[in-house]
């Protein structure tokens, strides 16, 4: 009986020490999507594609089911003028097709990270080249130094995520979470220099990747 009680006590102590969910990556992705969507740059299809992808990244990083409607995205890609948009579309399609069975996962004893690795890590690594291409294209089309600074921070932050995604454990480490938080803070500081604007990409995000 003592051994049973001791085991219960240990489990209770471990539960009390459990860390809260790591929201650093979803928070960065949402901030990046919102700021990318405010950019007044051409081609606007490239801007919209970047904002759509970053929003979708936040969904996947939060372990939610990803919605991806291909018809509105295809129309966006047609006016973007760069193959990078089509490449991001393929990344989003694969992530949607790899959506986890949330009901099955709820009854599974396995760690959720094992399921999530099937979407998040490949998504980050495959998306980084087209993300960097879009950042470079949009930066070249912007006359606003503050806007270019925001785009640079988005590129740097995504490169960090893609690099860390190459490790089996890095995305869940506290040190990586601190790095992502620092990247978001730098992004928000850059974004604070932008004039107040409506999110130009909000409608296409809603049509493409919002439930």
Secondary structure by P-SEA (a helix, b strand, c coil): caaaaaaaaaaaaaaaacccccaaaaaaaaaaaaaaaaccccaaaaaaaaaaaaaaaaaaaaccbbbbbaaaaaaaaaacccaaaaaaaaaaaaaaaaccaaaaaaacccccccccccccaaaaaaaaaaaaaaaaaaaaacccaaaaaaaaaaaaaaaaaaaaaccccccccaaaaaaaaaaaaaaaaaaaacccccccaaaaaaacccc
